[in-house]
Amino acid sequence: MSEVEQQPVLGRAFNDVLTELHAHVFTGVPGESDPFVLSMLDREYIAYVLACYYQCDHCQRYHARAIGRERRKFGADDWDWKKELVRVTLFLRTSHSEISHTEWREWEQAWRSFAKRLDLRHPTLACYIAYAIGIARNDDTLMDLAFSSLNSAHPEDEVLTGVVRDIDRVVIFMKAATSKNRTDPIIIRHLKTRGISVS
């Protein structure tokens, strides 16, 4: 089968749906998407951390490039965002259910200190990311902690609702995308053992 005739593993129709979902989450679909409350840079930072959390190299490269474009477009202040976001990922791998109450209290203090430092670089980013990771792993304790900060940062109901909606959409898209991008090469390799060519 030639390269031109190859079908994606999931099929073209499904890939088209993922592409449209990506547009709804990041760029918007005119006349269809809800308006975004979080900036594209906010959403890309969240996506990058989720890519790190799910260990998807493809998604990390894609969203790192998108962050670079957004930062250049708006002349964002220089800071080592990639290193700091990897640190966020490390922090948020800790789950309350896996450590003692005493350890959790220490973790919370350390997290709050780290989050304040990150927020000096990009306001409210730490709680956006923490809420996203909480959603991704269904961690109500982390979601409660992050929501407390979100609630304080956004006193207007409509804005808070929009922020939560934007974060949730990024998480849902990234969970699907990271799974697809991590497993496609394996599936393609498996099918090739049968002489089946897919892209």
C-alpha angles and dihedrals in degrees: 000000000000124000091250092056096046116118122215115254091253094040128253096273093054092045088051089054090051090050091052091047089052089054092050090051101042117013103017130233110252112247093005112058125079111246115268121243097184117065121249088251092054091050093046092050089052091047091050093053091048088051088052092045092052092040096234109156093189092055092044091055093044095050094040088058090047090050090050091052093048093047091051092045093057099031092240118196114269116257135140093262095163094055092044093049091051086053089051088053091051092049093049096050086078112095124198089225092061100051138050124269090250092052090048092054089053091046091052092052092048091046093050090051092048092045091053090053092049091047089059086064097040117004118239092356093122094058092044090055094042090052090049093051089046090055092044094056097030092243108161093184092057091042090052091050093048094042090057088061093042090051092053093045095050113039093169111090095216093051093047091050090050093049092051090046092051093048093047092050092052091050094049092048095044095049089056095041096048091049091049096045094046096048104036094082090051093048091047090050091050093050091047089061084067093045092253113142119206133157 
